[in-house]
Amino acid sequence: QVHLVESGGGAVRAGGSLRLSCAASGLTVRTSAMAWFRQAPGKERALVARIGLSGFVSYYVDSVKGRFTISSDNLKNTIYLQMNALKPEDTAVYYCNKDPPSINYWGQGTLVSVSP
């Protein structure tokens, strides 16, 4: 059974940084295309960044390019999202999942709140 547990969210001021973690069990991140998604208040969940097989980074949404970095640690079976220069519009619940996502793998997410 697959479990994805997100952590690292919090409340920060604009310009601040956070590092999100997604600990995986039941699947191997090294052999899975993984991604971070986010759901802002009143909006649908959307793809933020994708990391391909063996850590090859393949996609960032335009609004986070140059500010966010997705990475993986195969020994810890964990993926990360380093978020710098945060903006109020980054406020959302952040989730990790495979890409394309599996409906059965959504976790609780971690809330990121960015104040002006």
VOTOR-188181 format. One line per field, with one value per residue (C-alpha): chain; x, z, y; residue in three letters. Coordinates in pm, 1 decimal. Layout:
% VOTOR-188181
kette c(A | ...)
x c(X | ...)
z c(Z | ...)
y c(Y | ...)
rest c(ALA | ...)
END
This chain:
% VOTOR-188181
kette c(A | A | A | A | A | A | A | A | A | A | A | A | A | A | A | A | A | A | A | A | A | A | A | A | A | A | A | A | A | A | A | A | A | A | A | A | A | A | A | A | A | A | A | A | A | A | A | A | A | A | A | A | A | A | A | A | A | A | A | A | A | A | A | A | A | A | A | A | A | A | A | A | A | A | A | A | A | A | A | A | A | A | A | A | A | A | A | A | A | A | A | A | A | A | A | A | A | A | A | A | A | A | A | A | A | A | A | A | A | A | A | A | A | A | A | A)
x c(0.0 | 132.5 | 158.7 | 283.6 | 332.3 | 394.1 | 552.9 | 737.8 | 463.7 | 405.3 | 336.6 | 600.7 | 628.8 | 670.8 | 1028.8 | 1079.3 | 1167.9 | 1032.6 | 1140.7 | 866.8 | 926.9 | 730.3 | 818.2 | 709.4 | 638.0 | 505.7 | 670.4 | 1024.8 | 1076.5 | 1386.5 | 1174.4 | 867.1 | 798.4 | 693.7 | 546.2 | 434.8 | 86.5 | -88.7 | -444.2 | -505.0 | -826.2 | -1115.0 | -903.0 | -841.3 | -532.1 | -252.8 | 88.3 | 380.7 | 691.5 | 777.0 | 1085.1 | 1136.5 | 1294.4 | 1631.0 | 1599.1 | 1582.6 | 1388.8 | 1146.6 | 895.7 | 817.8 | 506.9 | 608.8 | 505.5 | 764.8 | 1056.9 | 1373.8 | 1223.0 | 1133.0 | 1354.4 | 1232.8 | 1474.1 | 1481.2 | 1679.3 | 1672.9 | 1818.2 | 1542.7 | 1282.4 | 1176.2 | 1116.9 | 1158.0 | 1041.3 | 1269.1 | 1067.5 | 1246.8 | 1127.8 | 777.6 | 485.2 | 133.1 | 3.7 | 200.5 | -41.7 | -195.1 | -204.5 | 84.2 | 63.3 | 296.8 | 194.1 | 311.7 | 283.9 | 31.6 | -126.1 | -305.9 | -634.0 | -548.2 | -217.9 | -329.0 | -216.9 | -318.8 | -94.4 | 93.3 | -30.7 | 185.1 | 63.1 | 250.2 | 162.4 | 248.5)
z c(0.0 | -100.0 | 150.6 | 71.3 | 370.7 | 310.7 | 568.6 | 601.8 | 539.4 | 752.8 | 763.3 | 622.4 | 504.1 | 137.9 | 31.7 | 276.8 | 213.3 | 301.4 | 221.8 | 175.7 | 213.5 | 82.8 | 240.9 | 29.3 | 128.6 | -94.3 | -403.4 | -503.5 | -600.2 | -803.2 | -1046.1 | -1044.6 | -1201.1 | -902.2 | -873.5 | -640.4 | -681.4 | -501.5 | -439.1 | -360.9 | -191.6 | -437.0 | -712.7 | -853.9 | -769.8 | -1018.7 | -1107.0 | -972.9 | -1049.6 | -1181.9 | -1137.0 | -1372.8 | -1337.0 | -1158.7 | -1055.2 | -1399.2 | -1347.6 | -1628.2 | -1548.9 | -1348.5 | -1388.3 | -1518.8 | -1201.2 | -988.5 | -1231.6 | -1076.8 | -726.4 | -659.5 | -688.0 | -686.2 | -585.7 | -458.5 | -210.6 | -318.0 | 7.6 | 206.1 | -62.8 | -28.5 | -264.8 | -171.7 | -287.7 | -194.7 | -220.4 | -217.7 | -270.4 | -170.9 | -279.9 | -137.6 | -451.4 | -350.4 | -61.7 | -101.0 | 28.5 | -131.9 | -219.0 | -373.4 | -596.3 | -893.9 | -1229.7 | -1367.7 | -1022.6 | -875.3 | -706.4 | -436.8 | -343.1 | -233.3 | 120.8 | 364.1 | 209.0 | 387.0 | 411.8 | 296.4 | 389.6 | 261.9 | 399.5 | 224.3)
y c(0.0 | 340.7 | 623.4 | 972.7 | 1200.8 | 1568.6 | 1797.6 | 2125.4 | 2376.8 | 2681.0 | 3051.2 | 3285.2 | 3643.2 | 3724.5 | 3669.6 | 3385.7 | 3023.3 | 2681.7 | 2327.7 | 2072.0 | 1699.0 | 1403.4 | 1070.4 | 776.4 | 420.2 | 145.2 | 294.4 | 381.3 | 745.4 | 656.7 | 454.0 | 677.2 | 1012.9 | 1222.2 | 1567.0 | 1840.6 | 1982.3 | 2263.8 | 2370.6 | 2734.5 | 2847.7 | 2833.3 | 2680.2 | 2336.2 | 2137.5 | 2207.0 | 2071.2 | 2275.3 | 2072.6 | 1730.4 | 1516.2 | 1228.1 | 890.8 | 883.9 | 1247.2 | 1404.2 | 1726.0 | 1779.9 | 2054.2 | 2365.8 | 2576.7 | 2920.5 | 3101.3 | 2916.2 | 2890.8 | 3027.2 | 3018.8 | 2653.5 | 2347.4 | 1988.3 | 1714.4 | 1359.1 | 1154.0 | 792.8 | 661.7 | 830.5 | 759.2 | 1121.6 | 1410.0 | 1774.2 | 2112.6 | 2400.6 | 2720.2 | 3054.1 | 3410.0 | 3305.6 | 3521.3 | 3551.7 | 3379.7 | 3068.7 | 3021.0 | 2675.6 | 2321.6 | 2135.4 | 1766.3 | 1514.4 | 1227.1 | 1030.9 | 1201.2 | 1138.7 | 1131.7 | 835.1 | 913.2 | 662.4 | 824.1 | 1171.4 | 1246.7 | 1517.4 | 1776.3 | 2050.5 | 2408.4 | 2696.4 | 3041.6 | 3346.3 | 3688.2 | 4017.7)
rest c(GLN | VAL | HIS | LEU | VAL | GLU | SER | GLY | GLY | GLY | ALA | VAL | ARG | ALA | GLY | GLY | SER | LEU | ARG | LEU | SER | CYS | ALA | ALA | SER | GLY | LEU | THR | VAL | ARG | THR | SER | ALA | MET | ALA | TRP | PHE | ARG | GLN | ALA | PRO | GLY | LYS | GLU | ARG | ALA | LEU | VAL | ALA | ARG | ILE | GLY | LEU | SER | GLY | PHE | VAL | SER | TYR | TYR | VAL | ASP | SER | VAL | LYS | GLY | ARG | PHE | THR | ILE | SER | SER | ASP | ASN | LEU | LYS | ASN | THR | ILE | TYR | LEU | GLN | MET | ASN | ALA | LEU | LYS | PRO | GLU | ASP | THR | ALA | VAL | TYR | TYR | CYS | ASN | LYS | ASP | PRO | PRO | SER | ILE | ASN | TYR | TRP | GLY | GLN | GLY | THR | LEU | VAL | SER | VAL | SER | PRO)
END
